[in-house]
Amino acid sequence: MRRKNTLGMGMLLCLLLSGPAWGQGMPGETRRESTKGAVLKNRAPLSKEVLKVQFPRPKEAKLKNGLTVLVMEDHRLPTVLLQVQLRSGSLSEPSEAPGLASMTADLLKEGAGSRNSLEIAQQLDRMGAGFFADAEFGTDVTNIGISGLSEHTDGLVSQLSDLVLRPTFPAEELRQYRERQLASLAQQRAQAGFLVNERFMQALYPNHPAHVIAPTEASLNKVTRDELARFHTQTYLPNNAILAITGDVKMEEVIPKLEKAFGSWKAGTLQSARPSEIKDSEAMRILLVNRPGSVQTNLKMGNVGLTRTDPDYVTVVVLNRILGAESSSRLFLKLREELGYTYGAYSAFQLDSYRGPWSASGEVRTDVTEPSLTEFINQINKIRMEKVTAQELDLAKRSIVARFALSLERPQSLTGRALELRRFGLPADYWDKFPERVQSVTPEDIQRVAGKYLDPKKMQVVAVGDASKIRDTLKKFGEVVEYDVSGQPVKQP
């Protein structure tokens, strides 16, 4: 039996350092907890000093092969995080091979150089190191990283370079991986959350690779070691990557180590990106996924939003905090705390190099499907038609700025935000000015972007539940197109 590659100290360090530093969600995302019974003072702690954030400027260097290196020295703790971000991910996959990028990333640790998966795991264990590799669906990046104590920096650099540059994709490991993923795919199709996300993304992005949220049975069965190696050769290139290091290291000491470890990595020619055709929906559609026997309805609705570099980004962050980002936001307070329709109701913007989705969602009791959907629409219309109050705007801005300031204490956040600047071509002082920009948002700004990006008349509404109980209810909102759990359209009698 193969051992896990993060145990003991490695597991602790992984939690502290190697969490997903690549997420491009809203600053200030938090755990979703109930506010039932709590007295909301509408005041988040914020001193004037928080507004004077000085985001640490990484030192930059280029290796001889063209690999860009960012180093953020932080000597408060004897730890280090190294992360390679490739500007190729699931959006770069061939259309006939969905999941190829995530398979490539997942299999890096299953064999590299002359070592097999067990030897790799044992060596990571001995250093107490944590390793992660991921190419999330719907994004155009792959992130690979390793973390541990700074006394093991040499070993961490060596391990990372071996795993990134020299994966072997062993046939037996691929066979076992395929079996696990096929079983996982079958389990996913039994989950309402997967079904609602699949149908929602396909509704918004029918001709764009962002509609893919998982590999298919066909792509899993078809993938070969040669295909993985080919994708690796075409996209894992130093001229397509940035290496970011945060922690207890010194620039002048670590660069020679990186040159030695990554110097053999050869630059190459990048393949053309897949076409990116995105069209706005012209009218509301109701999409029903029949899941017989469901005791609840999973609702998700929304439309195509904006890119990460859009000037409206900061205002949208504040808008989303007021509408549905947290348990103190409007959707949660109305649908859960006041009406008791659901355990939670939220909204989110996904921001990337393409126009990502805006969505509002919740899992509601079957018998309140109609009033729940009505209330979602009411709340969306309300924030479009009425100015938010000064009190809730102040609460939202204070919450976002306070959490942003706290996030700068975490190495993974520093690394992620530094990579975000480079990935999207944002100015070096972007994060310095972020709190000030948040504080400058006005009620008029909120109403303007709500009117621009949230339109119930053009939303794509997905409901996963027992069609025999909710079909007629949903028809009150518009024509219903029905699907089965395998994703196939259902012909109506």
C-alpha positions, -999 to +999 in steps of 0.1 A: +000+000+000+014+034-010+018+059+019+005+094+018+031+120+010+022+143+039+023+130+074+031+144+108+049+177+106+043+176+068+006+177+074+009+206+097+031+226+073+008+218+045-021+233+064+000+264+073+017+269+040+006+250+010-031+257+008-044+268-025-025+300-030-038+303-066-074+310-060-085+342-077-117+346-057-127+376-038-104+390-011-122+385+022-137+351+015-146+335+048-161+304+064-198+304+061-213+303+095-248+310+108-256+343+125-287+328+141-293+345+174-264+369+170-268+406+174-251+422+143-234+455+153-226+462+117-191+472+127-160+452+117-128+462+135-107+485+113-081+510+123-068+538+100-035+520+098-051+491+079-057+515+050-019+520+047-011+485+036+024+480+021+023+448+001+058+433+002+076+438-031+091+405-043+126+405-055+128+394-091+153+375-111+155+355-143+174+322-146+195+316-177+167+296-193+143+325-190+124+312-159+111+342-139+117+339-101+099+360-074+114+359-039+096+373-009+118+370+021+100+365+054+122+355+083+095+355+110+092+317+108+117+290+098+095+279+069+095+282+031+069+278+003+079+273-033+053+275-060+055+271-098+026+286-117+022+275-153+001+297-176-016+267-190-044+247-174-077+231-182-085+259-208-054+248-227-065+211-231-075+196-264-113+197-267-113+159-271-094+153-239-112+170-210-093+166-178-059+162-194-043+191-175-056+179-141-045+143-148-010+156-157-008+175-125-022+147-103+003+122-116+034+143-111+041+127-077+035+092-089+070+089-104+098+113-113+133+108-124+145+074-111+120+074-082+087+057-079+057+071-059+066+053-027+102+067-028+089+102-035+064+100-006+091+087+018+115+115+009+088+141+014+080+125+047+116+126+059+116+164+053+082+169+068+072+185+035+038+191+019+033+189-019+004+200-040-003+200-077-035+211-093-050+223-126-085+234-116-112+232-141-123+265-156-089+282-152-059+287-174-031+279-149-015+249-132+000+253-097+026+230-083+042+237-049+061+223-020+065+236+016+085+228+046+111+240+071+137+263+057+165+241+069+154+217+041+154+243+014+180+224-007+159+193-006+127+211-013+142+228-044+155+195-056+122+177-050+102+204-068+125+205-098+124+167-102+086+166-100+081+195-124+108+186-149+110+148-149+077+131-143+076+096-157+038+089-156+042+051-149+017+029-166+006+011-134+001+044-116-019+057-145-041+025-145-048+029-108-055+066-112-079+059-140-098+034-118-101+059-089-112+087-112-139+065-129-152+055-095-152+092-084-170+103-116-197+078-109-200+091-073-201+127-086-231+120-107-250+109-076-244+143-060-268+172-067-241+198-062-221+183-091-251+181-114-262+217-107-227+230-114-223+209-146-256+221-161-250+257-150-215+260-167-227+243-198-256+267-200-233+297-197-203+285-218-216+261-245-188+270-269-160+278-244-138+253-226-149+267-192-180+246-195-159+215-186-159+208-148-147+172-148-131+146-170-155+122-189-155+085-188-143+085-224-114+108-218-103+088-187-104+055-206-086+070-236-057+089-220-023+073-224+011+079-209+022+093-242-006+119-242+003+130-207+040+133-216+031+152-247+009+177-228+037+180-202+063+187-230+041+213-247+031+233-216+055+227-188+081+252-201+102+278-183+090+305-206+054+296-196+060+297-159+068+317-128+085+303-097+075+322-065+092+316-032+080+330+002+097+324+035+129+322+054+153+324+025+178+349+011+177+359-025+214+357-031+216+322-016+185+307-032+191+318-069+223+296-074+203+266-060+175+273-084+199+277-113+214+243-105+180+226-101+161+242-129+189+251-153+183+220-175+147+230-181+145+240-218+123+267-232+099+258-260+072+270-284+038+274-268+008+260-286-020+284-296-048+288-271-082+272-277-109+296-291-127+316-265-162+324-277-184+337-250-219+351-256-243+366-232-276+349-227-305+366-244-333+354-221-340+335-189-339+297-192-351+272-167-330+240-167-343+211-147-321+181-138-344+153-127-331+135-096-359+112-085-364+109-048-346+142-039-360+158-008-346+192-017-340+213-047-305+226-055-309+260-072-282+279-090-288+309-112-267+336-128-250+348-160-217+356-175-199+383-155-165+401-159-128+395-162-103+398-133-088+430-149-122+448-154-122+482-137-154+472-119-136+444-100-133+462-066-170+474-067-181+439-076-162+426-045-182+449-023-215+442-041-210+405-036-202+409+001-235+427+006-256+404-016-244+369-007-207+363+000-212+355+037-237+345+064-243+381+072-252+390+036-287+396+023-294+362+007-284+342+038-302+365+062-334+364+041-337+328+029-322+311+060-326+333+090-359+350+082-377+325+060-361+292+070-360+278+035-324+266+034-293+260+055-275+286+034-279+309+004-249+326-013-236+344-043-202+345-060-182+360-089-155+338-105-129+361-120-103+349-145-087+358-178-121+353-195-155+366-183-163+343-155-197+334-141-218+353-115-241+330-096-265+328-066-273+294-051-289+275-023-303+241-014-339+244-004-367+221+007-387+207-022-419+222-009-405+258-009-389+257-044-412+283-058-410+309-030-372+303-027-367+311-064-390+340-061-370+354-032-337+350-050-351+370-078-365+396-054-332+401-037-313+405-070-339+430-083-337+449-050-300+455-051-304+466-088-333+490-081-325+504-047-294+519-032-278+499-004-279+516+030-248+534+043-248+510+073-245+478+053-221+493+028-198+504+057-200+469+072-191+453+039-161+476+033-148+471+068-151+434+066-133+432+032-104+454+043-099+438+077-098+403+062-075+415+034-051+429+059-051+397+079-046+376+048-012+392+043+001+374+074-002+341+056+026+330+033+003+313+009-018+345+005+013+366-002+025+341-028-009+339-044-014+376-046+021+382-060+014+356-087-020+373-093-003+406-101+020+390-127-007+367-142-031+396-149-005+423-155-017+444-125+005+473-113+030+467-085+011+490-061-022+473-068-026+457-034-013+488-016-042+507-030-068+480-027-081+491+008-084+527-004-103+516-035-127+495-014-134+524+009-142+547-020-171+526-033-204+544-030-241+533-030-243+546-065-214+524-076-231+493-062-263+501-080-245+507-112-226+474-113-256+455-100-276+468-130-247+460-153-239+424-143-271+410-126-301+406-148-329+382-137-345+385-172-314+368-187-303+345-159-298+308-165-316+290-137-307+254-129-327+233-105-317+198-095-345+178-078-374+155-081-390+166-114-424+151-106-426+175-076-411+207-090-416+206-128-450+224-127-437+249-101-407+258-123-430+263-154-444+294-136-411+311-142-407+301-179-403+272-203-385+243-187-359+222-204-353+189-186-323+166-183-315+133-167-286+128-142-263+116-171-267+151-187-290+140-215-321+160-225-354+144-216-382+146-242-414+158-227-446+139-236 
